[in-house]
Amino acid sequence: MPELRKGENTAVGSGRVTAELHTVGDPVDLSALLVAADGKVRSDDDLVFYNQPSAESGSVRHLAADAEGPERIEIDPATLPADVDRVVLVGSCDPDDATRTFHDVKEVLVRAVQQGADPVRFCPPALIDGERAVLLMELYRRGPTWKLRAIGQGYDNGLAGLATDFGIQVEESQEPQGQSEAEQADTEESRSTLHAVPTAETPGQAEPMPPAAASAVPTSLRKPPLGTVSLEKGGQVSMNLDKSDRELVVTASLEWDGGSERRRRQGADLDLYALFVPASKALRGGKAPGALVKSRHRAQGVPLRPGATVPATASGATAASGTAKKGKGADVVYYKRLGSVKGRPYIRLDGDSRVPGRESLRIVRPSEQGYVLLCAYSAVSNGIGSFRSFGAKIVIADGRGSTVTVPLFENTKTRYWVVIALVDFTEADGAAIHHIEAYSARMTERRPVLHPDGTIEMNAGPVEFKRR
C-alpha cells in the first residue's frame, strides 16, 4: 500500500478515485475544490461539500459517512472538463466555532482508493499551531495522466483563509440588535456563506455576463440533518444540534425482537442502561472518547467547562485528572433509577420492558451533558445467546430529521453486558455518536464504567442481579 509523505506524488489511472477521510478525536469536515489552471475556482459550483454534494454532473461527489464507509469524496477524472486542472481535498473544523482546531484531532488519514490499484495513504504531519483547515491531497493533471500529491498545508485562519487563496469569499453576517425570533433564525441560517470572487477585468476584455439568478444564492455552511444513518463497525457520525434549543429532545432507544418465537414466549428481557458524565465533570483532550481502558486508568484532560473543578478522588486528584465512581453511586439511569428531564441529570428512562420491544431514554438540555454511554444487560434467565441473536440495536434520533442506528456485528455468547454506543455531547455544534460494541468478560456480571474523559472500562462496575 503506497504511503505518501508531504510533497510526494504518485501516478494514478483515469478511473474513479474515492478519497476517504479517517480521523480520531474532534470531527473534521471533508470538502473538495475544482480548481482551474490559474489556481482559482471558476464559480460557486466548484465547491463540493455536505450542503452542495455534487459538481460537474457528478464528476465530483461528496458522500456522508454511512454503512459503506467514512465521509468521502468520489472523483471521476475521465469526465472532468478540460478547464479543471485539479481537484483539491480540504479538511476543516467547524467554521462557526473558532475554538475548534486540529490540536484536538489526534489522527488524520486520507486513503485514496481506485479499483484495480493499491490504496494510497497520507497522514499529514501533526497540526498543533492552531490550524483550523488543511489542504490534504490533490488530484491533478500532468499531460495526459493524473497524479495524486500529498499536501498537508494548514491554515490558522480556517476555511475562510484557505478559501480566499482559491478565489472564494466567506462572508460572516453580523447579528443586528433587536431582531425578532424569526429574523434571528434567518441570521443563524446564513451566518457563514461562500461565493466565488470574480477575477479582475483586464484591458480589452469584454464585460462579464451577469450571473444567473440561481448562482447568486450563497452556499450555506450549516449542516443539514443526517437523515437515516446506520453506523458501520467502529464508525462514528456527528449529529448537528442547537444546544440552546430548550425544545430539543434526543431519544435513545434499545430495540430488540427476541430473535425467535421461543425466546419471545420466554420473555427475552434486555435492559437499557445509560452511564453518563455531566458537562460539569467532563474532561477533553486525553484519550479519544470511546477508547477502552484497563483498570487503574486515571482520566486526563481539560475540563469541558472552563473553571469547573473535577471532584477530588480518594488519592486527592482534582481538576485535570480523576477516576470514575465504580460503585452503586455511579451516575447511571436504568430501570431502578429512571432519572428526570425536569432536573438533573436531564435524562429519563421511560420504563422497563420485560418482553421484546423497546426501552427509550429522553435526553434534554444537551449543553448539560458530557458523555452518555448506552449499554444493554441480558438477564441470566435469557440463557447464553448473543445480544445480536436477540436482534438488539440502539436507535438515536433528534426529532429534527436525524436518526442514527447503531447495530451489533458480533455473535459473542455467554456475555451479560454489551456497550453499544457512546454519545459525545462535548462537541460544540452537536454530538458525536460512536459505535463501540464491547462485551464484558465471559459470565461476568460486573457493569461497565464510564470515566470523566469518555473512556470505557469493562468488568469494573457493581454487580446487581435483576429478579423477576
Stockholm file with secondary structure:
# STOCKHOLM 1.0

chainA/1-468         MPELRKGENTAVGSGRVTAELHTVGDPVDLSALLVAADGKVRSDDDLVFYNQPSAESGSVRHLAADAEGPERIEIDPATLPADVDRVVLVGSCDPDDATRTFHDVKEVLVRAVQQGADPVRFCPPALIDGERAVLLMELYRRGPTWKLRAIGQGYDNGLAGLATDFGIQVEESQEPQGQSEAEQADTEESRSTLHAVPTAETPGQAEPMPPAAASAVPTSLRKPPLGTVSLEKGGQVSMNLDKSDRELVVTASLEWDGGSERRRRQGADLDLYALFVPASKALRGGKAPGALVKSRHRAQGVPLRPGATVPATASGATAASGTAKKGKGADVVYYKRLGSVKGRPYIRLDGDSRVPGRESLRIVRPSEQGYVLLCAYSAVSNGIGSFRSFGAKIVIADGRGSTVTVPLFENTKTRYWVVIALVDFTEADGAAIHHIEAYSARMTERRPVLHPDGTIEMNAGPVEFKRR
#=GR chainA/1-468 SS CCEECTTCEEEECSSCEEEEEEEEESCCEEEEEEECTTSSBSSGGGEEBTTBCEETTTTEEEECSBTTBSSEEEECGGGSCTTCCEEEEEEECCTTCTTCCGGGEEEEEEEEEETTSCCEEECCCCCCSSCCEEEEEEEEEETTEEEEEEEEEEETTHHHHHHHHTTEEEEECCCCTTCCHHHHHHHHHTSEEEEECCCCCCTTCCCCCCCCTGGGSCEECSCCCCEEEECCTTCEEEEECCTTCTTCCEEEEEEECCSSHHHHHHCCCEEEEEEEEETTTCEESSSCTTCBCCTTCCEESEESSTTCCCCCCTTCCCTTEECCCCSTTSSEEBTTBCEESSSTTCEEECCCCSSSEEEEEEECCGGGEEEEEEEEEECGGGCSCCTGGGTCEEEEECSSSEEEEECCCCCCCSCSEEEEEEEETTSTTEEEEEEEEEECCTTCCCCCEECTTSCEETTCSCCCCCCC
#=GC SS_cons         CCEECTTCEEEECSSCEEEEEEEEESCCEEEEEEECTTSSBSSGGGEEBTTBCEETTTTEEEECSBTTBSSEEEECGGGSCTTCCEEEEEEECCTTCTTCCGGGEEEEEEEEEETTSCCEEECCCCCCSSCCEEEEEEEEEETTEEEEEEEEEEETTHHHHHHHHTTEEEEECCCCTTCCHHHHHHHHHTSEEEEECCCCCCTTCCCCCCCCTGGGSCEECSCCCCEEEECCTTCEEEEECCTTCTTCCEEEEEEECCSSHHHHHHCCCEEEEEEEEETTTCEESSSCTTCBCCTTCCEESEESSTTCCCCCCTTCCCTTEECCCCSTTSSEEBTTBCEESSSTTCEEECCCCSSSEEEEEEECCGGGEEEEEEEEEECGGGCSCCTGGGTCEEEEECSSSEEEEECCCCCCCSCSEEEEEEEETTSTTEEEEEEEEEECCTTCCCCCEECTTSCEETTCSCCCCCCC
//
